[in-house]
Amino acid sequence: LKWAQKQDVIGDIPFKVSKVSQKDSRVVTRYLTPEERRRLMDALDDRERQSGADYLKTAVVVSLNTGIRKGTLLSLLWEDIDFHAQSITLRAAIMKGGRDATLPLNSEAFGALLEWQGRTGRASGYIFPGDGSRIYDTRCAFKNLMQVAAIENFTWHCMRHDFASQLAMKGVPLHVIQRLMCHSTIEMTQRYAHLSPNSLESAVRLLEK
């Protein structure tokens, strides 16, 4: 209802829409182990050797290295990529929160996009085009990929959690992760705090003489 109101589909909501309270702050986040990551990349390489290059490897690599939501990722246009600045613009129209954001691309994500552009020969339109529009359904391809890679309990959205989790485990401050994840509040990012290595201990040691 709130989304429909923001899109001017409906007017005022005739009743109060309350948020569901979170009763337990111990949110379990799923991320890849180094071994799972290796098997995943091997499975993507095998898929390309058997069937030829397709969108899946590029989409997965970009997802793991940017944390972009699937709907936003598949709605990206080539015009959203700044190849000179190595950054990506997330337009408000394709963002869950309805706000623009600009994110840097690391070498893995940038290289994957460059290679994919060379293979598709496109410089405009959808990065991941489907039949007349963009790709919408990735469930079957991703499910098969997880089976080949022998990875369990890992959905496409888990790649977003993996991105944030890997950053936290490498000591990236939560407020930086918040901006990269495009979270509206720090509370949304707090679920990754427990993964930060010795974050509390490091903080109090700053007072030592």
C-alpha positions as CSV (number, residue, x, y, z in Angstrom):
1,L,0.0,0.0,0.0
2,K,2.8,2.4,0.8
3,W,4.5,1.6,-2.5
4,A,1.2,2.2,-4.4
5,Q,0.8,5.5,-2.6
6,K,4.4,6.6,-3.6
7,Q,3.6,5.7,-7.2
8,D,0.4,7.8,-7.1
9,V,-1.7,4.6,-7.7
10,I,-3.8,5.3,-4.7
11,G,-4.5,8.2,-2.4
12,D,-4.5,8.3,1.3
13,I,-4.3,4.9,3.1
14,P,-7.5,4.7,5.2
15,F,-5.8,3.0,8.2
16,K,-2.4,3.0,9.9
17,V,0.2,0.6,8.4
18,S,2.4,-0.5,11.3
19,K,5.8,-2.1,10.9
20,V,6.2,-5.6,12.3
21,S,8.3,-5.4,15.4
22,Q,11.6,-7.4,15.4
23,K,11.5,-9.6,18.4
24,D,15.0,-11.1,18.0
25,S,18.0,-9.0,16.8
26,R,20.0,-12.1,16.1
27,V,19.4,-12.2,12.3
28,V,21.1,-15.1,10.5
29,T,22.8,-14.0,7.4
30,R,23.9,-16.4,4.7
31,Y,27.2,-15.9,3.0
32,L,29.6,-18.0,0.9
33,T,32.5,-19.8,2.4
34,P,35.8,-19.7,0.4
35,E,35.2,-23.3,-0.8
36,E,31.6,-22.5,-1.9
37,R,32.8,-19.4,-3.7
38,R,35.3,-21.5,-5.6
39,R,32.7,-24.1,-6.5
40,L,30.3,-21.4,-7.7
41,M,32.8,-19.8,-10.0
42,D,33.8,-23.2,-11.3
43,A,30.2,-24.0,-12.1
44,L,29.7,-20.7,-13.9
45,D,32.8,-21.4,-16.0
46,D,31.6,-25.0,-16.8
47,R,28.2,-23.5,-17.8
48,E,29.9,-21.2,-20.3
49,R,32.1,-24.0,-21.7
50,Q,29.0,-26.2,-22.3
51,S,26.4,-23.7,-23.4
52,G,28.4,-20.6,-24.4
53,A,28.4,-17.2,-22.8
54,D,25.2,-16.0,-21.3
55,Y,24.0,-13.4,-18.8
56,L,24.3,-15.5,-15.6
57,K,28.1,-15.3,-14.9
58,T,28.1,-11.5,-15.4
59,A,25.0,-11.1,-13.3
60,V,26.4,-13.2,-10.4
61,V,29.8,-11.6,-10.4
62,V,28.3,-8.1,-10.4
63,S,25.8,-9.1,-7.6
64,L,28.6,-10.5,-5.4
65,N,30.7,-7.4,-5.8
66,T,28.1,-4.7,-5.5
67,G,25.2,-6.2,-3.4
68,I,22.7,-4.7,-5.8
69,R,19.2,-6.2,-5.5
70,K,18.2,-8.5,-8.3
71,G,15.3,-6.4,-9.6
72,T,17.6,-3.3,-9.8
73,L,20.4,-5.3,-11.4
74,L,18.2,-6.7,-14.1
75,S,16.8,-3.2,-14.8
76,L,20.2,-1.6,-15.4
77,L,20.9,0.1,-18.7
78,W,24.3,0.4,-20.3
79,E,23.8,4.1,-19.9
80,D,23.9,3.6,-16.1
81,I,27.6,2.5,-16.3
82,D,30.3,5.1,-16.2
83,F,33.2,3.3,-17.7
84,H,35.6,6.2,-17.2
85,A,34.8,6.6,-13.5
86,Q,34.2,2.9,-13.0
87,S,31.0,3.5,-11.3
88,I,27.3,2.6,-11.6
89,T,24.3,4.8,-11.2
90,L,21.2,3.3,-9.6
91,R,18.2,5.3,-10.8
92,A,15.4,6.1,-8.4
93,A,13.0,4.4,-10.8
94,I,14.6,1.0,-10.3
95,M,15.5,1.4,-6.6
96,K,13.5,-0.1,-3.8
97,G,13.8,3.0,-1.7
98,G,13.1,5.3,-4.7
99,R,16.3,7.3,-4.4
100,D,19.3,7.6,-6.7
101,A,22.6,6.2,-5.7
102,T,26.0,6.0,-7.3
103,L,28.3,3.1,-6.4
104,P,31.9,2.3,-7.3
105,L,32.8,-0.8,-9.2
106,N,35.7,-2.9,-8.2
107,S,37.9,-4.6,-10.8
108,E,36.0,-7.9,-10.8
109,A,32.6,-6.3,-11.4
110,F,34.0,-3.8,-13.9
111,G,35.9,-6.5,-15.8
112,A,32.8,-8.7,-16.0
113,L,30.7,-5.8,-17.4
114,L,33.4,-4.9,-19.9
115,E,33.7,-8.5,-21.1
116,W,29.9,-8.9,-21.3
117,Q,29.6,-5.7,-23.4
118,G,32.3,-7.0,-25.7
119,R,30.3,-10.3,-26.2
120,T,27.0,-8.6,-26.7
121,G,28.2,-5.7,-28.8
122,R,25.7,-3.4,-27.1
123,A,26.3,0.1,-25.9
124,S,22.8,1.0,-25.0
125,G,19.6,-0.6,-23.7
126,Y,19.3,-3.2,-21.1
127,I,22.5,-4.9,-19.9
128,F,20.6,-8.1,-19.5
129,P,18.0,-8.1,-22.3
130,G,15.3,-10.6,-22.6
131,D,12.6,-11.1,-25.3
132,G,11.8,-7.5,-26.2
133,S,12.6,-6.2,-22.7
134,R,14.8,-7.3,-19.9
135,I,15.3,-10.7,-18.2
136,Y,12.8,-11.3,-15.4
137,D,12.9,-15.0,-14.5
138,T,16.3,-16.3,-13.2
139,R,14.9,-18.9,-10.8
140,C,15.5,-22.0,-13.0
141,A,19.0,-21.0,-14.1
142,F,20.1,-20.1,-10.6
143,K,18.6,-23.2,-9.0
144,N,20.5,-25.4,-11.5
145,L,23.7,-23.4,-10.8
146,M,23.4,-24.0,-7.1
147,Q,22.8,-27.7,-7.7
148,V,25.9,-28.0,-9.9
149,A,28.0,-26.0,-7.4
150,A,26.6,-28.2,-4.5
151,I,25.6,-25.0,-2.5
152,E,22.6,-25.4,-0.3
153,N,20.3,-22.8,1.3
154,F,21.6,-20.0,-0.9
155,T,19.2,-17.8,-2.9
156,W,19.9,-14.9,-5.3
157,H,19.2,-12.4,-2.5
158,C,21.8,-14.1,-0.4
159,M,24.4,-12.6,-2.7
160,R,23.5,-9.3,-1.3
161,H,24.1,-10.6,2.2
162,D,27.3,-12.1,1.1
163,F,28.5,-8.7,-0.2
164,A,27.8,-7.0,3.1
165,S,29.1,-9.9,5.2
166,Q,32.5,-10.0,3.3
167,L,32.9,-6.2,3.8
168,A,32.2,-6.5,7.5
169,M,34.6,-9.4,8.0
170,K,37.3,-7.3,6.3
171,G,36.8,-4.6,8.8
172,V,34.9,-2.1,6.7
173,P,33.0,0.4,9.0
174,L,29.2,-0.2,9.2
175,H,28.4,3.3,8.0
176,V,30.3,2.7,4.8
177,I,28.5,-0.7,4.4
178,Q,25.3,1.2,4.9
179,R,26.0,3.5,2.0
180,L,27.1,0.7,-0.3
181,M,24.0,-1.3,0.5
182,C,21.8,1.8,0.1
183,H,20.2,1.1,3.5
184,S,18.0,3.9,4.7
185,T,18.9,3.4,8.3
186,I,22.0,2.0,10.2
187,E,19.7,-0.4,12.0
188,M,19.3,-2.3,8.7
189,T,23.1,-2.7,8.5
190,Q,23.5,-3.6,12.1
191,R,22.8,-7.3,11.4
192,Y,26.4,-7.5,10.0
193,A,28.1,-6.0,13.1
194,H,28.9,-9.3,14.7
195,L,31.0,-10.3,11.7
196,S,33.4,-7.3,12.2
197,P,36.8,-8.7,13.5
198,N,37.4,-7.4,17.0
199,S,35.4,-4.2,16.3
200,L,34.7,-3.4,19.9
201,E,38.1,-4.4,21.2
202,S,39.8,-2.2,18.5
203,A,37.6,0.7,19.5
204,V,38.5,0.8,23.2
205,R,42.2,0.2,22.4
206,L,42.3,3.6,20.7
207,L,42.2,5.1,24.2
208,E,45.3,3.3,25.3
209,K,48.4,5.4,25.8
